[in-house]
Amino acid sequence: MPTIDQQFIEYIVKSLVSYPDEVVVERILDERGVLLELSVNPEDLGRVIGKRGVTAQALRTLLRALGVKNDARYNLKIVNTDGESEDGERSVENYTGDSVDNSSDSGSSRRESTRKELAELDDLDI
């Protein structure tokens, strides 16, 4: 059963995206607190990240407020589920630009730019 923090992020993100059935929030406890890994349909990444990462930052701010109430430290990681492996399992990558398609179409350069912006956001300790 999803926890309140998972339900919280899931509700907000599902309200933003075109494919709400593909929103998945996984919860991981580690020594730094609670890590929520968010994955959405690749076409919805722009909506979840927002221009210059503003939407992703807002989600992290809301999580911080929830953390104050619950005496927990939260971190949100948006993962790339763009590719699938040969056995049908999804490959999960953090947006580091490791597997960027370097073709010359505008979608590819936009995707690369988005991945770089998200990598910079993931480096912030909020």
C-alpha positions in Angstrom: 0.0 0.0 0.0 1.4 3.4 -1.0 2.5 5.7 1.8 1.1 9.2 2.2 4.2 10.8 0.6 3.9 8.5 -2.4 0.2 9.3 -2.7 0.9 13.0 -2.4 3.4 13.2 -5.3 1.4 10.7 -7.4 -1.8 12.8 -7.1 0.0 16.0 -8.1 1.9 14.5 -11.0 -1.2 12.6 -12.3 -2.9 16.0 -12.4 -0.2 17.4 -14.7 0.5 14.6 -17.2 -1.2 13.2 -20.3 -0.6 9.6 -19.3 -1.6 9.4 -15.6 -1.7 5.6 -15.7 2.0 5.5 -16.3 3.0 7.5 -13.2 5.0 5.4 -10.8 6.4 6.6 -7.5 8.8 4.2 -5.7 9.9 4.9 -2.1 13.4 4.0 -0.9 14.6 4.6 2.7 18.3 5.3 3.0 20.7 7.0 5.5 19.9 10.4 4.0 16.1 10.0 4.5 13.3 9.1 2.1 14.0 9.0 -1.7 11.0 9.0 -4.0 11.8 7.9 -7.5 9.3 9.3 -10.0 8.9 7.8 -13.5 6.4 9.0 -16.1 5.8 8.5 -19.8 8.7 10.0 -21.7 6.3 12.4 -23.5 5.3 13.8 -20.0 8.8 14.6 -18.8 8.6 18.2 -20.0 5.4 18.8 -18.0 6.9 17.2 -14.8 10.2 19.1 -15.1 8.8 22.4 -16.4 10.8 25.3 -17.9 14.2 25.5 -16.3 13.1 22.8 -13.8 10.6 25.0 -12.1 7.9 22.4 -11.8 10.3 19.8 -10.5 11.6 22.3 -8.0 8.0 23.1 -6.8 7.4 19.3 -6.3 10.6 19.2 -4.1 9.5 22.3 -2.2 6.1 20.6 -1.4 7.9 17.5 -0.3 10.0 19.5 2.0 6.9 20.9 3.6 5.5 17.4 4.0 8.8 16.4 5.5 8.5 19.1 8.2 5.1 17.8 9.2 6.3 14.2 9.2 9.8 14.8 10.7 11.4 13.3 7.6 13.8 14.4 5.0 12.6 13.8 1.4 14.4 13.8 -1.9 12.7 13.5 -5.3 14.5 11.8 -8.2 12.9 11.9 -11.6 14.1 8.8 -13.6 14.3 8.1 -17.3 12.2 5.1 -18.4 12.8 5.9 -22.1 14.4 2.6 -23.1 13.6 -1.1 -22.5 16.1 -3.9 -22.2 15.9 -7.1 -24.3 14.0 -9.0 -21.7 11.3 -6.4 -21.6 12.4 -4.8 -18.3 12.5 -1.1 -18.3 15.9 0.5 -18.0 15.9 3.2 -15.3 18.5 6.0 -15.7 19.0 9.2 -13.9 19.1 12.1 -16.2 22.8 12.4 -16.7 22.9 12.5 -20.4 24.6 9.1 -20.7 22.3 7.7 -23.4 21.4 10.9 -25.3 20.4 10.4 -29.0 22.7 12.7 -30.9 20.6 13.0 -34.1 20.0 16.5 -35.5 16.3 16.7 -35.0 14.9 19.3 -32.6 13.3 16.7 -30.3 16.7 15.2 -29.6 18.4 18.4 -28.8 15.4 19.4 -26.5 15.7 16.0 -24.8 19.4 16.5 -24.3 18.9 20.0 -22.9 16.2 18.7 -20.5 18.4 15.9 -19.3 21.3 18.3 -18.6 18.9 20.6 -16.6 17.6 17.7 -14.6 21.1 16.5 -13.8 22.0 19.9 -12.4 18.8 19.9 -10.3 19.6 16.4 -8.9 23.0 17.7 -7.7 21.2 20.2 -5.5 20.8 19.1 -1.9 17.4 20.3 -0.8 
